Amino acid sequence: MMADEGGHQKSPSPAVSPTKSPTGPKESPRRKTSGESPERAQLPPVGIFPADHWRDQEPQAADDDDADSTYDSDQSSTASITSTILNYRMLLGRRYHSETGNAKYWVSNDDKANESQDIVHHCLTLALGGKLHLAPLDKGRVQKAVDIGTGTGIWALDFADEFPAAEVTGTDISPIQPTWVPPNLKFELEDCTHDWTFDPESFDYIHMRWLLGSIADWTALFKQAYLSCKPGGWLESFETSSRFESDDGSVVETSALGQWGKIFEQGSKVFGRSFSVVDDGIQRKAMEEAGFVDIEEFNFKIPVGGWPKDEKQKQVGRFAQLSIEQDVEGYVLLMATTLGWARDEILVYIAHMKREVRSGKFHPYYRQKVVWGRKPN
Ligand SMILES: C[S@@+](CC[C@H](N)C(=O)[O-])C[C@H]1O[C@@H](n2cnc3c(N)ncnc32)[C@H](O)[C@@H]1O
């Protein structure tokens, strides 16, 4: 673990000394990540590179599917979710949830992307030592639990197995969950940014993971959770940063890994949903505003790649790398397209990023923040 149970972070041990990016821009001075050295502090921050920057770098193998785009970023609808659930949209050959009502979602929901999400679940659970929750749940007393934005439902499946006496519900805007599930688990289509349809004060535990980029108003979301939570029940919010960082300066801002967060930062301005939930401490603030008490948090880092010396971290890092290898495109395609990048530019950028991860010269990690709070009795 890179952090103890109290949330105190420890640095991942660097496997090799800091390196320079092999793919830095031709005309910019190379920079190290923020806070790494006094020399770095004097350099102005690097902005986001234009899409064609990556084409000018060393050529990379990139597949060139020539699927067309039917994406309209302004598309929205007030139609009910049930009437439009199968109204997917295709973007450059990848499947996305169509925008319905308030819902606007940026990761592909096709099989390739869903498999990547399942690998991420394994990776996050491994990093937490197999724990599915950090809120202090009393196993014998949890009667009803819900997982909001359940995705493929993999967390909910595991939770339902671990809490066989509890009735577990997973909700999402996309019907991408399995049909063969434990008898105590069901999935429902529900847009969590609308008023929730659950009975008031009905849940002992409400879980949400990786909803960054999906929520315009976190306080409003947690207020809905507050209404549906039993007095004494818990809300747990588990979020990720959208930036790759390093403690040894290996992830320079000019690298493809260093540019990743900037793509999301820029994209979020167009998209209207924050990707800096972790960096901005939004979970705790919104939980306090919604009325939860006894709020605690746990911060840790997910390494990407087999670079950590610690055996367990190495394993976590390999799964994180695998999730990227499985489908990095599904995470970045819509955002980069929103910024006006062409498909070939995106594919070249992805090739650079994968090469950096595989090279072992970069020691990236992304931050995770789990925050949990109790509804007062
Ligand atoms: C990154 S995935 C995480 C899935 C799951 N929580 C996990 O950690 O494995 C985010 C999920 O949130 C869902 N989502 C996005 N906006 C939503 C909304 N307004 N209401 C319900 N679910 C939403 C997406 O469809 C997607 O399945």
The ligand as an SDF file (V2000), in Angstrom:
LIG
                    3D

 27 29  0  0  0  0  0  0  0  0999 V2000
  -16.1490    4.9210  -14.9790 C   0  0  0  0  0  0  0  0  0  0  0  0
  -17.6300    3.9980  -14.9010 S   0  0  0  0  0  0  0  0  0  0  0  0
  -17.4980    3.2800  -13.2940 C   0  0  0  0  0  0  0  0  0  0  0  0
  -18.3690    2.0820  -13.1230 C   0  0  0  0  0  0  0  0  0  0  0  0
  -18.3740    1.4840  -11.7220 C   0  0  0  0  0  0  0  0  0  0  0  0
  -18.8320    2.4420  -10.7220 N   0  0  0  0  0  0  0  0  0  0  0  0
  -17.0370    0.9430  -11.3450 C   0  0  0  0  0  0  0  0  0  0  0  0
  -16.3220    1.5900  -10.5770 O   0  0  0  0  0  0  0  0  0  0  0  0
  -16.6940   -0.1600  -11.8270 O   0  0  0  0  0  0  0  0  0  0  0  0
  -18.8780    5.2240  -14.6260 C   0  0  0  0  0  0  0  0  0  0  0  0
  -20.3030    4.7010  -14.7890 C   0  0  0  0  0  0  0  0  0  0  0  0
  -21.2020    5.7510  -14.4200 O   0  0  0  0  0  0  0  0  0  0  0  0
  -22.3220    5.6930  -15.2660 C   0  0  0  0  0  0  0  0  0  0  0  0
  -22.9920    6.9840  -15.2810 N   0  0  0  0  0  0  0  0  0  0  0  0
  -22.5750    8.1290  -15.8680 C   0  0  0  0  0  0  0  0  0  0  0  0
  -23.4820    9.1040  -15.6860 N   0  0  0  0  0  0  0  0  0  0  0  0
  -24.4910    8.5510  -14.9610 C   0  0  0  0  0  0  0  0  0  0  0  0
  -25.7310    9.0570  -14.4700 C   0  0  0  0  0  0  0  0  0  0  0  0
  -26.1000   10.3130  -14.6910 N   0  0  0  0  0  0  0  0  0  0  0  0
  -26.5270    8.2130  -13.7570 N   0  0  0  0  0  0  0  0  0  0  0  0
  -26.1590    6.9250  -13.5490 C   0  0  0  0  0  0  0  0  0  0  0  0
  -25.0100    6.4020  -13.9890 N   0  0  0  0  0  0  0  0  0  0  0  0
  -24.1810    7.2000  -14.6960 C   0  0  0  0  0  0  0  0  0  0  0  0
  -21.7300    5.3230  -16.6220 C   0  0  0  0  0  0  0  0  0  0  0  0
  -22.7180    4.8100  -17.4960 O   0  0  0  0  0  0  0  0  0  0  0  0
  -20.6560    4.3110  -16.2110 C   0  0  0  0  0  0  0  0  0  0  0  0
  -21.1560    3.0080  -16.2580 O   0  0  0  0  0  0  0  0  0  0  0  0
  1  2  1  0
  2  3  1  0
  2 10  1  0
  3  4  1  0
  4  5  1  0
  5  6  1  0
  5  7  1  0
  7  8  2  0
  7  9  1  0
 10 11  1  0
 11 12  1  0
 11 26  1  0
 12 13  1  0
 13 14  1  0
 13 24  1  0
 14 15  1  0
 14 23  1  0
 15 16  2  0
 16 17  1  0
 17 18  1  0
 17 23  2  0
 18 19  1  0
 18 20  2  0
 20 21  1  0
 21 22  2  0
 22 23  1  0
 24 25  1  0
 24 26  1  0
 26 27  1  0
M  CHG  2   2   1   9  -1
M  END
$$$$
